[in-house]
Amino acid sequence: MRSLVRKLNRRQQKTVTANKKDFFNDLLNQISESLYLTDKTDGINEEINSNNWILSAPKEIISQSTTIDFLEFILKVKDNYKNQLNKSTLDIDLLFYMWFDEMAGQLRFNLINSNHDKLPFGCKINHTDRPEEIIDEYLKSNYHDGIPWNEFESDETPEQIMESDSEEVELVDNFVLTVYQEKIIKQK
C-alpha cells in the first residue's frame, strides 16, 4: 500500500523553480500516480486523501502563468485519471471538483466517485460552470506567499474582540465557497 502522507506532501510542497516551465514540468512528473477508485461512499476520507491535488506557487511563477497554463495542466491530470477509470473494473463515474483555498493561497482539486450525493464541504457552495473563474481567483490572489503577519495584528479592546468573535462566527456560518464541478464519465 502506498503512503498517502508522502503522496500528499509531495503535491503540497511549493516547488522551488525559477520559471513556469519548470514548475509545470515538476507537476507533470506526478500525473502518473494511481487514482484511488471505489464505488462505495463510506470511504470518502480515503478518496479525498488519495486523489487530492494542492497547487501552490510563489508570486514569481504566478506572474509568469496564465489561466490557460493551469487549465492545460489540469486537463492532463483529468485525462490520466479518466484513462485509469476506463481501465478499472468498477462501474462508476467520477466527480471532479476544484476550488480556491484563499486562506492557504492554494488551488485545489479532487476526484471522488459519482455515488456521492454531495461534495464533501461543510459550508454553502456556489457552483460555477467555468473552471476559469476558480483559476482566475487563484491567480489574482495577494496571498500566494502566505498572509502577512501584519494582517493578523489588532489594536482592538477586549470588548471589541468579543464583539468581533461573534461576528466571525456569523461570517463562518454564512461562508460560501465557489466550486467548479464536472462529471467524468467512464466509457462503457
C-alpha positions as CSV (number, residue, x, y, z in Angstrom):
1,M,0.0,0.0,0.0
2,R,1.4,3.4,-0.9
3,S,2.0,6.1,1.6
4,L,-0.8,8.7,1.3
5,V,1.1,11.2,3.5
6,R,4.2,11.0,1.2
7,K,2.0,11.5,-1.8
8,L,0.2,14.5,-0.4
9,N,3.3,16.1,1.0
10,R,5.0,15.9,-2.4
11,R,2.0,17.6,-4.0
12,Q,1.7,20.2,-1.3
13,Q,5.3,21.4,-1.4
14,K,5.9,24.7,-3.0
15,T,8.1,23.9,-6.0
16,V,11.2,26.0,-5.9
17,T,11.7,26.7,-9.6
18,A,12.8,29.7,-11.5
19,N,10.1,29.7,-14.2
20,K,6.7,28.4,-15.1
21,K,8.0,25.8,-17.5
22,D,10.0,24.1,-14.7
23,F,7.1,24.5,-12.3
24,F,4.6,22.7,-14.6
25,N,7.2,20.1,-15.6
26,D,7.7,19.3,-11.9
27,L,3.9,18.9,-11.6
28,L,3.7,16.7,-14.7
29,N,6.1,14.2,-13.2
30,Q,3.3,13.5,-10.6
31,I,0.5,12.9,-13.0
32,S,1.2,9.2,-13.4
33,E,0.3,8.4,-9.8
34,S,-2.6,6.0,-9.3
35,L,-6.1,7.1,-8.8
36,Y,-7.9,5.7,-5.8
37,L,-11.1,4.2,-7.1
38,T,-14.1,2.8,-5.2
39,D,-17.8,2.6,-5.8
40,K,-18.5,2.9,-2.1
41,T,-19.5,6.1,-0.3
42,D,-18.3,5.2,3.2
43,G,-14.6,5.7,2.3
44,I,-14.8,9.4,1.4
45,N,-11.8,10.4,3.5
46,E,-9.6,7.9,1.7
47,E,-10.9,9.1,-1.6
48,I,-10.2,12.7,-0.6
49,N,-6.7,12.0,0.8
50,S,-5.7,9.8,-2.1
51,N,-6.9,11.9,-5.0
52,N,-6.4,15.5,-3.7
53,W,-4.2,17.9,-5.6
54,I,-2.9,21.1,-3.9
55,L,-1.2,23.6,-6.2
56,S,0.8,26.3,-4.5
57,A,3.1,28.6,-6.5
58,P,5.2,31.6,-5.4
59,K,4.4,35.0,-6.8
60,E,7.3,34.7,-9.4
61,I,5.6,31.7,-11.0
62,I,2.1,33.2,-10.8
63,S,3.3,36.3,-12.5
64,Q,4.5,34.2,-15.5
65,S,1.4,32.0,-15.6
66,T,-2.0,32.2,-17.2
67,T,-5.3,30.6,-16.6
68,I,-4.7,28.6,-19.8
69,D,-1.4,27.2,-18.3
70,F,-3.3,25.8,-15.3
71,L,-6.3,24.6,-17.4
72,E,-3.9,22.6,-19.7
73,F,-2.2,21.0,-16.7
74,I,-5.5,20.1,-15.0
75,L,-6.8,18.7,-18.3
76,K,-3.7,16.3,-18.4
77,V,-4.5,15.2,-14.8
78,K,-8.1,14.6,-15.7
79,D,-7.2,12.7,-18.9
80,N,-4.8,10.4,-16.9
81,Y,-7.5,9.7,-14.3
82,K,-10.1,9.1,-17.0
83,N,-7.8,6.5,-18.6
84,Q,-7.4,4.8,-15.2
85,L,-11.1,4.9,-14.7
86,N,-11.8,3.4,-18.1
87,K,-9.3,0.5,-17.3
88,S,-10.9,-0.2,-14.0
89,T,-13.5,-3.0,-13.3
90,L,-15.7,-0.7,-11.3
91,D,-18.9,0.6,-13.0
92,I,-18.8,4.2,-11.7
93,D,-18.2,7.7,-12.9
94,L,-16.1,10.3,-11.1
95,L,-16.9,13.8,-9.8
96,F,-14.0,16.2,-10.4
97,Y,-14.2,19.4,-8.3
98,M,-12.0,22.4,-8.0
99,W,-11.8,25.4,-5.6
100,F,-9.5,28.1,-4.4
101,D,-8.5,27.9,-0.8
102,E,-7.8,31.6,-0.2
103,M,-6.5,31.4,3.3
104,A,-3.9,28.8,2.3
105,G,-3.3,30.5,-1.1
106,Q,-3.8,27.2,-2.9
107,L,-5.7,26.0,-5.9
108,R,-7.1,22.6,-5.0
109,F,-8.9,19.9,-6.9
110,N,-10.1,16.4,-6.2
111,L,-11.9,13.4,-7.6
112,I,-14.5,11.2,-5.8
113,N,-16.8,8.6,-7.2
114,S,-20.2,9.7,-8.5
115,N,-22.2,7.7,-6.0
116,H,-21.7,10.6,-3.5
117,D,-24.8,12.8,-3.4
118,K,-22.9,15.9,-2.5
119,L,-19.4,17.3,-2.3
120,P,-17.5,16.9,1.0
121,F,-17.6,20.5,2.2
122,G,-19.1,21.8,5.5
123,C,-20.2,25.1,4.0
124,K,-22.5,26.5,1.5
125,I,-21.4,26.1,-2.1
126,N,-21.8,28.4,-5.1
127,H,-21.4,26.2,-8.2
128,T,-19.8,27.7,-11.3
129,D,-19.7,26.1,-14.7
130,R,-16.5,27.9,-15.5
131,P,-13.2,26.4,-14.2
132,E,-11.5,29.7,-15.3
133,E,-13.4,31.5,-12.6
134,I,-11.7,29.4,-9.9
135,I,-8.2,29.7,-11.5
136,D,-8.6,33.4,-12.1
137,E,-9.4,33.9,-8.4
138,Y,-6.2,31.9,-7.5
139,L,-4.0,33.9,-9.9
140,K,-5.4,37.3,-8.7
141,S,-4.8,36.5,-5.0
142,N,-2.5,38.5,-2.9
143,Y,-1.6,35.6,-0.7
144,H,0.5,33.2,-2.8
145,D,3.4,33.5,-0.3
146,G,1.1,33.4,2.7
147,I,-0.9,36.0,4.7
148,P,1.4,38.7,6.1
149,W,1.6,38.8,9.9
150,N,0.5,42.5,10.0
151,E,-2.9,41.4,8.7
152,F,-3.4,39.4,11.9
153,E,-2.4,42.2,14.2
154,S,-5.1,44.0,16.1
155,D,-5.3,47.1,18.3
156,E,-8.9,46.2,19.5
157,T,-10.0,46.3,23.1
158,P,-11.2,43.1,24.8
159,E,-14.8,44.2,24.3
160,Q,-14.2,44.8,20.6
161,I,-12.6,41.4,20.3
162,M,-15.6,39.7,22.0
163,E,-17.9,41.5,19.6
164,S,-15.8,40.6,16.5
165,D,-15.7,37.0,17.7
166,S,-19.5,36.8,17.4
167,E,-19.3,38.5,14.0
168,E,-16.7,36.0,12.9
169,V,-19.0,33.1,13.9
170,E,-21.7,34.6,11.7
171,L,-19.2,35.0,8.9
172,V,-18.2,31.4,9.2
173,D,-21.8,30.2,9.3
174,N,-22.5,32.3,6.1
175,F,-19.3,31.4,4.2
176,V,-19.9,30.4,0.6
177,L,-17.3,28.5,-1.3
178,T,-17.2,28.8,-5.1
179,V,-16.6,25.3,-6.6
180,Y,-16.3,24.1,-10.2
181,Q,-17.7,20.5,-10.6
182,E,-17.6,18.2,-13.6
183,K,-18.7,14.6,-14.1
184,I,-16.0,12.3,-15.7
185,I,-18.0,9.5,-17.3
186,K,-16.5,6.0,-17.7
187,Q,-16.5,4.7,-21.2
188,K,-18.6,1.6,-21.5
